[in-house]
Amino acid sequence: MEEIKKSSEILAEIYRNAQLALVSISDILPEIEDEGIKEEILREHEEYERICSEAASLARRLNIELKEPSPFKKAMMWSAIKMNAASDNSVQNIAQMMIKGTVQGITSLKTTLTDGGDLIDEEIKKLLCDLIELEESFEEKLKTFL
């Protein structure tokens, strides 16, 4: 029998996904010279902040504890971003790095949606679907920089 993810685990994953996106954006912003892609990534940062805020608010209301991504995970992301951007900070390379992270997020979140089944709290499910839709729109926009 398939294990169904609990709503609290799903909300934690939504928050963690958005937090990791915020960290990666903060890591990559200093490497970006092109104003066009920088503007897009700053816009994405604002949307991820909104999702984090909504997830945190929902967690408080539902008495769910959310945890920040581990310092080790953050350090691994930072080093990968810095090494990749140091060798090539072109618009295309920045877009490729951002698309890769976005697609990983989409894949993870869609799997979570499937694993959650029909038992996901409706508010959490809506936030999960909003984040998936948002990340899919980011992917399409970032492709224009390739």
PEVEN-V874491 format. One record per residue. PSI is psi in degrees with one decimal (none if undefined). OMEGA is omega in whole degrees, 0 to 359 (none if undefined). NEAR is the number of other ideal C-beta (glycine too) atoms within 8 Angstrom. Layout:
[[PSI/OMEGA/NEAR] [PSI/OMEGA/NEAR]]
This chain:
[[135.2/181/2] [141.5/177/5] [131.4/179/5] [126.8/179/8] [138.4/178/12] [152.8/179/6] [-37.6/180/12] [-38.7/177/8] [-36.7/181/8] [-43.6/178/15] [-40.5/178/17] [-38.8/179/12] [-39.2/177/12] [-48.4/181/15] [-46.7/181/13] [-42.2/179/11] [-48.4/181/12] [-37.7/178/14] [-42.8/178/11] [-37.0/177/13] [-43.0/179/13] [-41.8/179/12] [-46.0/182/12] [-37.1/177/12] [-44.2/178/12] [-35.3/179/8] [-35.4/186/11] [-25.1/183/14] [-43.9/181/10] [-18.4/182/5] [-10.9/187/11] [125.6/178/11] [-29.4/183/5] [124.8/183/8] [-31.4/181/5] [-51.9/181/8] [-31.9/177/13] [-42.7/179/11] [-42.8/179/8] [-44.5/182/11] [-35.4/175/14] [-37.8/177/9] [-43.2/178/8] [-40.4/179/12] [-44.8/179/11] [-40.7/180/8] [-40.7/177/10] [-37.0/176/12] [-40.4/178/10] [-44.9/179/8] [-43.9/178/14] [-43.7/180/12] [-44.8/179/8] [-41.7/180/9] [-42.9/180/14] [-41.0/179/10] [-44.7/179/8] [-40.6/179/13] [-42.3/178/14] [-45.4/182/7] [-36.5/183/6] [4.5/180/10] [49.6/179/5] [133.5/179/9] [128.7/177/4] [141.2/180/11] [146.6/176/6] [154.9/173/5] [150.6/183/9] [149.3/177/6] [-33.7/179/5] [-45.3/179/6] [-43.3/179/9] [-42.2/180/10] [-39.1/178/8] [-43.6/179/8] [-45.0/181/12] [-48.9/183/10] [-39.3/179/8] [-43.5/180/8] [-47.9/182/13] [-41.8/180/10] [-43.6/181/8] [-44.1/182/10] [-28.8/180/13] [-34.7/180/7] [-22.4/181/5] [102.9/178/6] [30.1/178/9] [158.9/179/6] [-43.6/182/9] [-42.4/181/8] [-41.7/177/11] [-46.0/179/17] [-42.6/180/13] [-43.1/178/9] [-44.0/181/12] [-40.2/179/14] [-43.4/180/12] [-47.7/179/8] [-38.9/180/11] [-43.2/180/13] [-38.6/176/9] [-41.8/178/8] [-45.7/180/13] [-47.3/181/12] [-46.5/180/8] [-45.6/183/10] [-38.0/178/15] [-36.7/176/9] [-42.5/178/8] [-41.7/179/12] [-43.9/179/12] [-45.4/181/7] [-25.8/182/10] [-22.5/179/13] [-156.3/182/9] [3.2/185/3] [4.0/181/6] [136.1/173/13] [136.0/186/8] [-39.3/179/6] [-39.7/179/7] [-41.2/179/13] [-41.0/179/12] [-44.2/179/8] [-40.2/177/14] [-47.1/179/15] [-36.8/177/9] [-42.8/180/9] [-41.0/177/14] [-48.3/180/12] [-41.3/179/8] [-47.9/181/10] [-35.9/177/12] [-37.9/178/9] [-35.4/176/8] [-43.0/180/12] [-46.7/181/12] [-43.0/180/8] [-42.4/181/8] [-30.7/178/14] [-25.6/180/9] [-14.0/179/6] [-1.6/179/11] [none/none/8]]
